[in-house]
Amino acid sequence: MSDRSSRTAGPARRGALGTAVSMALVACAVCASGGSAQAAAGGKTALIPGDLLVSRVHYTGTPSMITPGATVLPTGAVAVADGSFAHVWDNVSVDANFGVSAPVHLDQITPSGTAVTSLAVPDGTPGASSRGHDLLTGSFSSKSELALNLSTGGDAVTFMGYVAPANTLDASNSNTPGVFDPTNPDAQSVYRAVAELDANGKFTVTETNAYSGDNGRAAVLDDSTGRYYTAGNSNNGDGTAVPGTIYGTGAQLVVPAHTPEQAQEPGQPTPAGGFSVTQLPGNTKADKLGKDTNFAGVAFHDGVLYYTKGSGSNGVNTVYFVDTTGTACPNGVGTPAPGAPLPTTADAFDAETGRPASNMCVLAGFPTALAKSIKTPDTGTPANTSSLGAIWFADATTMYVGDAGNGDDSYGDGAFTAAAAQNLAGIQKWSLVGGTWTYDYTLNAGLGLGVPYTVPGLPTGTNPVTGTPWTPAVDGIRNFTGRVNADGTVSLYGVTTSVGGVSDYGADPNKLVTVTDDVAATSRPAGESFTTLETAAAGDVLRGVSATPGTPGTGR
C-alpha cells in the first residue's frame, strides 16, 4: 500500500453515484452507532450557521462478508479474519491495501458538543436515497480522508469520497477508470469524487480520475474561479508508465459538474501545481516523480492556495503555496506574490525532471529538509518530522497547522510511549514576523497523548495480533477548524488521530476536541488545555470538522 493511513474501499460501479444531480441529504438523529436515516420534512435539512459539522464514518460490515481462509481479497491475498468489527482489520497483515467502504454521516453539533441532527450521505442502501442508485462512501480505516472545508465564500462545505457501494473492499488503492496502472496490485477501478453541501442540505457530487492508486483527502471550493482545489496522493504501482499517476498527484483542480452522474465522463487529472526537491538549493537528484506532492491538507487565505505534506519518505514535509507568477521563490522558498492569479487550467510538467511550469514553493520559515534526511525524533522544533494536516488562518499573521502525530504504537508501562513523548503533535501555532513564518508553540495539553482510553464495545485485554492493548490513545490532530472570538481569542475544534487498539489503528474510535487560544500569544499561555466534546463509539470514526455554511468569524 502506498500510504497506510489512506486506506478506504469499495469496487467501482460506473453510474453508481448521482454526482452533480442535486440531492437532498437525509436527516437522522445523531446516534453513536450510526443508525438508519429518517427522512426530514421536505426531503432536506437546513444547516444552522454557528454550528459545527463533523464527518463520521460508520462500519456496517458483517461477519459473513468475509470468510477466513476462503475469501480472496482484491490484491489476491486470502483473508485471515471475518468481517466483524474489530477483528476484520487483522486482514491488513496479509493485504496492505485492506479497507472497507462505509457510509458517511455529517453530524451537526453546537460548539459545546450538543447533537443537533445528522445528514446521512446516500450510500446505495435501500431507503438511503430517493434515486436508489446514488451513493458516496468513505473509508474504514483511512484516517487521512474526509476533511471538511468551507468554500472561500463560506456558503458550502466540501469533502471527497468514493463512487463505491458500502461494504466493498480495497477501493482506496484501486485505479481510477481513466487512469489505469497495470502495475497496481489492486486492479479494480473506482472513481474518486468531490462532494459539495450547501446551507439548505443540497448535495452535489463531481467524479474525477485523480488520485488513481491512492486517495483524495480534502477539497475546497473557490467561488472566484468556480473550481474545487483538492489534496491527496496517487500511485500504488511502479509509477513509471502512467502519466496520470505522476502528473496527477497531490494538488488537483476539479471543475464542478452540472450534469447527472450517469452523463459525466471525467477526463484526465488536472494538476494545479507541483513541487520537486530539485527546486531547493543543493538538491540535484529528483525524487520519484509525483511523490514530492503527497499532500494532506489544502486551504485558501487572502486569495492564496496553500497545501501541506506530512507523509511519505520523499519530498519535504512542510507547508507550501502555489505560485503562478514563477517569481515568488526562485530557490524554492518564499512568500506569495500579492494579487497572483489562481491556477484555473492544468499545470504543465517536464517529463524528465517532473518539475511543474507553475511552481509550488515552501512557505518561508517552514522546514526545507528532505524527509529522507531526518532521522532525529521530535525535539519540539519543527524540522520536517511533523505529520502535517489542516491549515487555518486566524488573521494575516497567525496560522494554525494540524500535526497528526508520529504513528508509532510502541507500548510500555501502561502507555504508548512514543506518542506520549511527542512535542509537536496537536495544533501548531505560527506567526508571520518580518516576512518569515516563525513557530510559536504547539497546543496539545489535555489531549492525553499516548494515554489509553476505554471505549465500550471494543474487545478487552491485549490484541494478540499487535501485542498492544485494544484501548486506543490520542496520537495528534490532523483535521481541525477554528473561529475568531470578539475577545481576541480563537476557538479551535479538532479531530484526533489514534495509535494502538485494532490492527489498523485508523479504525480506532477517536475524539472531537476543543481548545481556546490567545491569538496574540507567542508562547503558550498557562491553562490552555483541550477538552473532549465527543468520543466515537466502537465501529465509528470521526474524520473532519468545519463550521456550518454561513458561520461568521471563520477566519478564512
C-alpha positions in Angstrom: 0.0 0.0 0.0 1.3 3.4 -0.9 0.1 5.1 2.2 -1.2 3.0 5.2 -3.2 5.9 6.6 -5.0 6.5 3.3 -7.0 3.2 3.1 -10.6 3.2 2.1 -12.5 0.8 0.0 -15.1 -0.4 -2.5 -15.1 -1.7 -6.1 -16.0 0.6 -9.0 -19.6 0.9 -10.2 -19.9 3.3 -13.1 -23.2 5.1 -12.7 -23.5 4.2 -9.1 -23.2 7.7 -7.7 -25.6 10.5 -8.5 -23.0 13.2 -8.7 -23.9 16.7 -9.9 -27.6 15.8 -9.5 -28.9 17.9 -6.7 -29.8 15.5 -3.9 -31.2 16.3 -0.5 -29.3 14.7 2.3 -31.4 12.5 4.5 -31.7 13.8 8.1 -31.3 11.4 11.0 -30.9 11.8 14.7 -27.2 11.6 15.8 -26.6 8.3 17.3 -23.4 6.7 18.4 -23.9 3.5 16.4 -24.6 5.3 13.1 -28.2 4.2 12.9 -30.6 4.4 10.0 -31.6 7.7 8.4 -35.0 9.1 8.7 -36.3 11.4 6.1 -36.7 15.0 7.1 -39.7 17.2 6.1 -39.4 18.3 2.6 -36.5 15.8 1.9 -33.7 18.1 3.1 -32.4 19.7 6.2 -31.2 23.3 6.5 -28.0 23.8 8.4 -27.7 26.3 11.3 -25.0 29.0 11.0 -22.8 29.0 14.1 -22.8 25.2 14.5 -20.2 22.6 13.5 -20.2 19.8 11.0 -18.3 16.6 11.8 -17.7 13.8 9.2 -18.3 10.4 10.7 -17.8 7.0 9.0 -19.9 4.1 10.3 -18.8 0.5 9.8 -21.7 -1.7 8.5 -19.8 -4.9 7.6 -21.0 -8.3 8.9 -19.0 -11.4 9.9 -20.3 -13.3 6.9 -19.0 -10.7 4.5 -15.5 -12.3 4.6 -14.7 -15.9 5.2 -11.2 -16.6 6.7 -9.1 -18.9 4.6 -11.5 -18.7 1.7 -12.2 -15.1 0.6 -9.7 -13.8 -1.9 -9.1 -10.1 -1.4 -8.7 -7.8 -4.4 -4.9 -8.0 -4.2 -5.0 -11.8 -4.4 -4.3 -12.4 -0.7 -6.5 -14.8 1.2 -8.4 -13.3 4.2 -7.3 -14.3 7.7 -10.3 -12.7 9.6 -14.0 -12.4 9.0 -15.9 -9.1 8.6 -16.7 -8.5 12.2 -15.5 -5.3 13.9 -12.8 -5.0 15.1 -11.1 -8.3 14.1 -11.7 -7.5 10.4 -8.7 -5.3 10.4 -6.4 -8.3 11.1 -6.6 -8.7 7.3 -4.1 -5.9 7.0 -1.5 -8.4 7.9 -1.9 -10.1 4.6 -3.2 -7.2 2.5 -1.5 -3.9 3.0 -4.3 -2.3 0.9 -7.0 -3.6 3.1 -10.0 -1.4 3.8 -13.8 -1.5 3.7 -16.0 1.3 2.3 -18.6 2.6 4.7 -21.5 5.1 4.9 -20.6 8.7 5.7 -22.6 10.9 8.1 -22.2 14.7 8.6 -23.2 15.3 12.2 -24.3 18.8 13.1 -23.5 19.8 16.7 -23.3 23.0 18.6 -19.9 24.4 19.6 -20.4 23.0 23.1 -20.9 19.5 21.7 -24.7 19.1 21.8 -26.1 17.0 19.0 -28.5 18.8 16.6 -29.0 16.5 13.6 -27.1 14.2 11.3 -27.1 14.2 7.5 -26.6 10.7 6.0 -24.8 10.8 2.7 -26.6 8.4 0.3 -24.7 5.1 0.2 -26.7 2.9 -2.1 -28.6 1.0 0.7 -32.4 0.7 0.4 -34.1 3.9 1.6 -30.9 5.9 1.8 -31.7 7.8 -1.4 -34.9 8.6 -3.3 -33.0 7.9 -6.5 -31.8 4.4 -5.4 -28.6 4.4 -7.4 -27.0 7.4 -5.8 -24.1 6.8 -3.4 -20.9 8.2 -1.9 -18.9 6.2 0.7 -15.9 7.0 2.8 -13.2 4.9 4.3 -12.6 2.4 7.1 -9.9 2.7 8.2 -8.3 5.7 6.5 -7.6 8.4 8.9 -6.3 10.8 6.3 -9.6 11.3 4.4 -12.9 13.2 4.7 -11.6 16.6 5.7 -14.3 19.2 5.6 -13.7 22.7 4.2 -15.8 25.7 3.9 -15.8 27.4 0.5 -14.0 30.7 0.2 -17.4 32.4 0.2 -18.4 30.4 3.3 -21.6 29.1 1.8 -20.7 25.5 1.1 -18.8 22.6 2.6 -16.8 20.1 0.5 -15.2 16.7 1.0 -14.0 13.7 -1.0 -15.1 10.1 -1.2 -15.5 7.1 -3.5 -18.0 6.0 -6.2 -18.3 2.6 -4.5 -21.0 0.8 -2.6 -20.7 0.2 1.2 -19.0 -2.9 2.4 -16.8 -3.5 -0.6 -13.0 -3.9 -0.3 -9.8 -2.1 -1.0 -11.0 0.8 -3.2 -8.6 3.3 -1.7 -5.6 1.9 -3.6 -7.6 1.0 -6.7 -7.1 2.6 -10.1 -9.5 5.2 -11.4 -11.2 4.2 -14.6 -9.5 6.8 -16.7 -6.0 6.3 -15.2 -5.4 2.6 -15.2 -2.0 1.4 -14.0 -1.3 -2.2 -14.9 1.4 -2.4 -12.2 -1.1 -1.6 -9.4 -1.7 -4.8 -7.4 -5.2 -3.6 -6.6 -6.5 -3.8 -10.2 -10.2 -2.7 -9.7 -11.3 0.7 -11.0 -13.1 3.3 -8.8 -13.8 6.9 -9.4 -12.9 9.4 -6.7 -15.4 12.2 -6.2 -15.8 15.7 -4.7 -19.0 16.3 -2.7 -20.5 19.7 -2.0 -23.1 20.5 0.6 -24.9 23.9 0.8 -26.7 25.5 3.7 -30.0 24.0 2.6 -28.8 20.4 2.6 -28.4 20.4 -1.2 -25.8 17.8 -2.1 -23.9 17.6 -5.4 -21.1 15.3 -6.4 -18.5 15.5 -9.2 -16.5 12.5 -10.3 -12.7 12.6 -11.0 -10.0 10.4 -12.3 -7.5 12.0 -10.0 -5.7 10.0 -7.2 -5.5 6.7 -9.0 -3.9 4.2 -6.8 -4.4 6.2 -3.6 -6.9 8.7 -2.1 -8.3 12.2 -2.3 -8.1 13.7 1.2 -9.5 17.2 1.1 -11.3 19.7 -1.2 -12.1 23.3 -1.1 -14.3 25.4 -3.4 -13.0 28.8 -4.6 -16.0 30.9 -5.5 -14.0 33.3 -7.7 -12.8 30.6 -10.1 -15.7 28.2 -9.6 -13.3 25.3 -9.1 -12.5 22.7 -6.5 -8.9 22.5 -5.3 -8.1 19.2 -3.9 -5.3 17.4 -1.9 -4.3 13.8 -1.9 -1.9 11.2 -3.3 -1.8 8.7 -6.2 0.2 5.7 -7.5 0.1 2.3 -6.0 2.3 0.7 -8.7 5.7 1.3 -10.0 4.5 4.7 -11.2 6.7 4.9 -14.3 4.4 4.4 -17.2 1.1 6.1 -16.4 1.2 10.0 -16.6 -2.0 10.3 -14.5 -0.3 8.8 -11.5 2.7 11.0 -11.6 1.5 14.3 -13.0 -1.9 14.0 -11.4 -0.6 13.6 -7.8 -1.3 15.9 -4.9 -2.6 19.3 -5.9 -5.5 18.9 -8.3 -8.2 21.2 -9.6 -11.7 19.8 -10.5 -14.4 21.6 -12.4 -17.8 21.1 -10.7 -20.1 19.0 -12.9 -23.6 20.3 -13.7 -25.0 17.0 -15.2 -26.3 13.8 -13.6 -23.7 11.3 -12.7 -24.6 9.0 -15.5 -23.8 11.7 -18.0 -20.4 12.6 -16.6 -17.3 11.5 -18.4 -14.3 12.6 -16.2 -11.2 13.5 -18.1 -7.6 13.1 -17.1 -6.4 14.5 -13.8 -5.8 18.3 -13.8 -2.8 19.2 -11.6 -3.0 22.7 -10.1 0.8 22.8 -9.5 3.6 20.7 -8.2 6.9 20.7 -6.4 10.3 19.0 -6.9 13.1 18.8 -4.3 15.4 20.0 -7.1 13.9 23.4 -6.6 15.8 23.7 -3.3 19.5 24.6 -3.3 21.8 21.6 -3.1 19.3 19.0 -4.2 20.4 17.8 -7.6 18.7 14.4 -7.6 15.0 14.4 -8.1 12.7 12.1 -6.1 10.3 9.5 -7.7 8.0 11.5 -9.9 4.9 12.7 -8.1 5.9 11.6 -4.6 7.1 15.1 -3.6 3.4 16.2 -3.7 1.8 13.6 -1.4 -0.4 16.2 0.1 -2.7 16.0 3.2 -4.4 19.4 3.6 -5.5 22.3 1.4 -6.6 25.8 2.3 -7.2 29.3 1.0 -6.3 32.6 2.6 -6.3 36.0 1.1 -6.6 34.6 -2.5 -3.6 32.2 -2.0 -3.8 28.4 -2.2 -1.9 26.5 0.4 -1.0 22.8 0.8 0.6 20.6 3.5 2.6 17.5 3.1 3.0 15.2 6.1 3.7 11.6 5.0 5.9 9.6 2.7 9.7 9.2 2.6 10.1 11.6 -0.4 9.9 15.3 -0.6 9.7 17.8 2.3 7.0 17.5 5.0 6.1 21.2 5.2 3.7 24.0 4.2 3.5 25.0 0.5 1.7 27.6 -1.6 1.0 27.8 -5.3 2.9 30.5 -7.2 1.6 31.1 -10.7 4.0 34.0 -11.2 7.1 31.9 -11.2 9.0 34.7 -9.5 8.0 34.5 -5.8 10.6 31.9 -4.8 13.5 31.4 -7.2 15.2 29.0 -4.7 12.0 27.0 -3.9 11.2 29.1 -0.8 9.3 32.3 -0.5 6.1 34.2 0.3 3.1 34.7 -2.0 3.2 37.5 -4.6 0.3 39.9 -3.9 -2.5 39.6 -6.4 -1.2 36.5 -8.1 -3.9 34.7 -10.0 -5.0 31.2 -9.0 -4.4 28.3 -11.4 -7.5 27.5 -13.5 -6.1 25.1 -16.1 -3.8 22.1 -15.9 -0.3 22.8 -14.9 2.4 21.6 -17.3 5.2 19.1 -16.2 8.6 18.3 -17.7 8.6 14.5 -18.3 12.3 14.2 -17.4 12.5 16.3 -14.2 8.9 16.2 -13.0 9.1 19.9 -12.4 6.0 22.0 -12.9 5.8 25.1 -15.0 3.8 26.9 -12.3 5.9 26.0 -9.3 4.8 25.4 -5.8 7.0 26.8 -3.1 7.8 26.1 0.5 6.4 28.9 2.6 9.2 30.9 4.1 10.1 29.8 7.7 8.7 26.3 7.4 11.1 23.3 7.2 13.0 22.6 4.0 15.0 19.5 5.0 14.3 16.3 2.9 12.0 13.8 4.7 14.5 11.0 4.0 17.3 13.0 5.7 15.5 13.5 9.0 16.4 10.7 11.4 16.0 12.5 14.7 12.9 12.2 16.9 10.5 15.0 17.7 12.5 17.6 19.7 9.9 20.3 19.8 11.4 22.3 17.0 9.9 21.7 13.5 12.5 20.1 11.3 10.4 18.1 8.9 9.4 15.4 11.5 5.8 16.6 11.6 2.8 14.8 10.0 1.0 18.0 8.9 -2.6 18.2 8.1 -5.2 21.0 8.0 -4.3 24.7 7.9 -6.3 27.6 9.4 -5.6 31.3 9.4 -6.9 33.4 12.3 -5.6 36.5 10.6 -2.9 37.6 8.1 -0.1 36.9 10.6 -1.4 34.0 12.6 -1.6 30.4 11.2 -2.5 27.2 12.9 -1.4 23.8 11.4 -2.5 20.3 12.5 0.1 17.7 13.3 -1.3 14.1 13.2 1.5 12.6 15.3 4.2 10.0 14.6 2.0 6.9 14.1 4.3 4.9 16.5 2.4 2.4 18.6 5.4 1.4 20.8 3.9 0.4 24.2 5.2 0.1 27.7 4.4 0.9 31.3 0.7 1.5 30.6 1.2 4.0 27.8 2.0 4.3 24.1 5.4 5.7 24.8 6.4 7.2 21.5 3.1 9.0 21.2 3.3 10.3 24.8 6.8 11.7 24.2 5.8 14.0 21.3 6.1 17.7 21.5 4.8 18.8 18.1 1.7 16.7 17.8 -1.6 18.6 18.2 -2.2 22.0 16.7 0.9 24.1 15.9 0.8 27.9 16.0 2.9 30.0 13.7 3.3 33.8 13.4 4.5 35.9 10.4 7.4 38.1 11.5 9.4 40.2 9.0 8.1 38.2 6.0 9.0 34.8 7.5 6.8 32.4 9.4 8.0 31.6 12.9 7.0 28.6 15.1 5.5 29.7 18.4 4.2 26.6 20.2 2.0 23.6 19.9 -1.3 23.2 21.6 -1.6 19.7 23.0 -2.2 20.0 26.7 -5.3 17.9 27.7 -5.1 15.6 24.6 -3.6 12.8 26.7 -1.1 11.9 24.0 -0.3 8.2 24.3 -2.6 7.6 27.3 -5.0 4.7 26.6 -8.7 5.4 26.9 -11.6 3.0 27.2 -14.3 2.7 24.5 -17.4 0.5 25.2 -17.8 -2.2 22.6 -14.1 -2.7 21.8 -12.6 -6.0 22.9 -10.8 -6.0 26.2 -7.3 -7.1 27.1 -4.5 -7.4 24.6 -4.8 -7.7 20.8 -2.8 -10.8 20.0 -2.0 -9.6 16.5 -0.4 -6.3 17.7 0.6 -7.3 21.2 -0.8 -4.0 22.5 -4.0 -3.2 24.4 -7.2 -2.8 22.5 -7.6 0.6 24.2 -6.6 3.4 21.8 -4.7 6.6 22.6 -4.5 10.0 21.0 -1.6 10.5 18.6 -2.3 14.0 17.4 -4.7 16.1 15.3 -4.9 16.1 11.5 -8.1 17.9 10.7 -9.5 20.9 12.6 -11.2 24.3 12.1 -11.5 27.5 14.1 -13.4 30.7 14.7 -12.3 34.1 15.8 -13.9 35.4 19.0 -14.5 39.1 19.9 -12.2 39.0 22.9 -9.0 38.3 20.9 -9.1 34.5 21.3 -9.8 31.8 18.8 -11.8 28.6 19.5 -10.2 25.6 17.7 -12.1 22.3 17.1 -10.0 19.2 16.1 -10.4 15.6 15.3 -7.8 13.4 16.9 -5.8 10.6 15.3 -5.0 7.4 17.2 -2.5 4.7 17.9 -3.0 1.2 19.3 -6.2 -0.7 19.6 -7.2 -2.6 16.5 -4.7 -4.0 14.0 -5.0 -0.9 11.8 -5.3 2.0 14.3 -7.1 4.1 11.7 -10.2 2.1 12.8 -9.8 3.1 16.4 -12.7 5.3 17.8 -11.2 8.8 18.1 -12.3 12.1 19.6 -13.6 15.6 18.8 -11.8 18.1 21.0 -11.7 21.9 21.5 -9.3 24.5 22.9 -9.3 28.3 23.2 -6.1 30.2 22.3 -5.0 33.8 22.7 -4.2 35.0 19.2 -1.6 37.5 20.3 0.4 35.0 22.4 3.7 33.8 21.0 4.4 31.4 23.9 1.8 29.0 25.1 -0.4 30.6 27.8 -0.7 28.7 31.1 -4.0 26.9 31.5 -4.9 26.4 27.8 -6.0 22.8 27.5 -8.1 20.7 25.2 -11.4 19.3 26.4 -13.2 16.4 24.8 -16.6 17.1 23.1 -17.2 13.6 21.8 -15.6 10.2 21.7 -16.7 8.0 18.8 -18.4 4.7 19.5 -16.8 1.4 18.5 -17.5 1.0 14.8 -17.4 4.7 14.2 -14.6 7.1 13.4 -14.5 10.9 13.1 -12.6 12.4 10.2 -13.2 16.1 9.5 -14.7 19.2 11.1 -15.8 22.5 9.8 -18.2 25.4 10.6 -21.6 25.2 9.0 -22.2 27.3 5.9 -22.9 31.0 6.8 -20.9 30.9 10.1 -19.2 34.2 10.9 -15.7 34.6 12.2 -14.2 31.5 10.5 -11.0 33.4 9.7 -10.7 32.4 6.0 
